[in-house]
Amino acid sequence: MVYDKAYLESSGAYALDPVRARFPRPRKCLLNRGVYGVLRDAGPDTWGRDMLFREHGVLSEIEILRRAPEDGAGNISFHAENRLKAYSIEEIDQASSGFPPSDEPASRAVYPTTSMGGAKPKLLAYDAEAFWIAKFPEKGDPEYKNAANEHAMLEMAKSCGIEACDSRLHVLPDGRKILLVRRFDLDGSPARYARGGFASAHTVLGMGDPRHEGALRSYVRFRHEAKHWTKRDDGAALWRRLAFNALVSNTDDHARNHALVFDGAWRLSKAFDIVATPGVGLVRLCLGIHAGGVVATPESLILSADEMGIEREEAVDVLVDMAAQITAQWRSRIGDGMAAVSVDQLASAFRLADEVLVFDFARVASPVRSRRYKPRR
């Protein structure tokens, strides 16, 4: 990839990736089949890619980007013309009887889908002078995984001091509930819109090579790598997010579910894709939280705070307050969004929050000076 001369001379030019695609000459990309991560972030993820494969067969990475809708994350487009399609709530209601589609190609079953990432079927909506991602349940999903769950977790995250996406529930004509999540990278109207830059933690961490991804996948490393983009330390904000994810058993906190956004400067995005997951035994997150480990316990959460630059006493206070709010609020937050039996099935998702409230934090060993972090390039 090279930057066009006209782009470099424009007033709004900035490095799409200030580490791997710096001005004036980006490095050669050896990851993601030769596609820079920040470009890959603008394309479709699991759901959108599956729909393209069903319609067109096997596609190269470049063909995937060129054929996908123009509503992917961030401000990078692969189309010369304006192809942004946003549906009104009324249009979504009309399309919902055939959405998500059956195994037939989506292009012959329903309206065009969205490029937004994830495995869930989605459509881009425009309502109340804002853009929203309309997230539909997959066929066969248990009810406790539905829209009410994610909406409640996003709202509860806000009450716990986390800057999270705005969301709301919408009831379709057939009675199904879908979630509307407000886009934080897209403003204006379908006729005249502005888009901000976007880079997933997967890109910021330099992931894309399966041989090394295990060593790169951690909140601590994301904190340090993000500094090269944002020129600030977001350790405290990231630790709140990892702690909240653990306390509600959001075990889908992978690197594409964290991001940086650009709106004149790079900064940490709002939190998104938080879903409580019931289970038994230890809570295991996707990203490492302490010394490379992914198992969340009251002790490991406090030790992770040490690694993220947070004072021990402050970390304990924040963790206990979070746990108290979660245990007191989660049922009322979900409200009548799902049947009582499904609400009961969610109870085990908050087992770590219950444990935190009775844990003796005086047992946790004092922090030791950690080794100097060495960035991977």
Buried (B, 14 or more C-beta within 10 A) or exposed (E): BEBEEEEEEEEEEEBBBBBBBEEEEBEEBEBBEEBBBBBBBBBBBEBBBBBBEBEEEEBEBBEBBEBBBBBBBBBBBBEEEEEBBBBEBEBBBBBBEEBBBEEEBBBEBBBBBBBBBBEBBBBBBBBEEBBBBBBBBEEEEEBBBBBBBBBBBBBBBBEBBBBBBBBBBBEBEEEEBBBBBBBBBBBEEBEEBEBBBBBBBBBBBBBBEEEEBEEBBBBBBBBBBBBBBBEEBBBBBBBBBBBBBBBBBBBBBBBBBBBBBBBEEBBBBBBBBBBBBBEEEEBBBBBBBBEEBBBBBBBBBBBBBBBBEBEBEEBBEBBBEBBBBBBEBBBEBBEEBBEEEBBEBBBBBBBBBBBBEEBEBEEBEEEEEEEEEEEEE
